[in-house]
Amino acid sequence: MAEQNGTGAAIRRARADAGLSLRQLAAEIGVSAGTMSAIENGKVALTVERLQQIADRLGTPRARLLEPQQVPEPAPRRDATGPGPRGGDWRRFAALDLDPGLRAAVEVFTEIGYHGATMRQVAAAADSSVAGIYHYHRGKQQLLATLMTRTADDMEWRVTSADEEGGRPAERFARMVEALALAQAVRHELAFISATELRSLEEPERSRVVAATERIRQRLEAAAVQAAADGDFGVADPRGTARVVISLCLALPHRPDREELADPQRVAAEYAEHALSMMRG
């Protein structure tokens, strides 16, 4: 364990524990994302009132944000190509196993984009040295590849598990839409990175991510065509309509009303219902 002092670092860790992005916390306490970043990086002084406001929102005692904290060392680099937890409950989400460097990369890539990010900024967000990040990650591209392949794996096994529960094709289609929308809503920061930075991803990881999305598309289209043959879907072009539904799900992280994603189960259920309405014609 490496001891890490500083109120800013303690705030960042408490925010991560609470499952909030930097932008979300900034909006909720009424400051800009830039100011929140400066607070977490120790570049601005905090008033007692502001510190209390942050503590209240994060559900933690103010004193915890003033005391030295213990930060785990980054986990050793692992192969990001391992399979997802197939056979699990696709509606249940645990935090992905991301080391501090990867969690920091999510924050930085979401805020300023892959091309604008530097390893120094990732290191600062991780409360680490640049050398410390490079010890576990070869560079910015490897960070992006790990995040995007894990996101694709997580999304695909959920859709596959939803499909494999069985039932009529229309039921399978609805569950797969729910699973896809749920993955986008719950993992919205990772999904946003995957949607906006695909062109930045190099081979062979880019082809792997594209292939996972293609397999999802094929599953949904096949179920839609079967449901139309059964008479459960009345739309003239079930294959094309399925593609529209998939596009709507993948666009979830871009919704301007991001606060709606605070209830991902409801959002996913609504998308499934809308998809069925579209398919019934």
Disulfide bonds with the S-S distance in Angstrom:
none
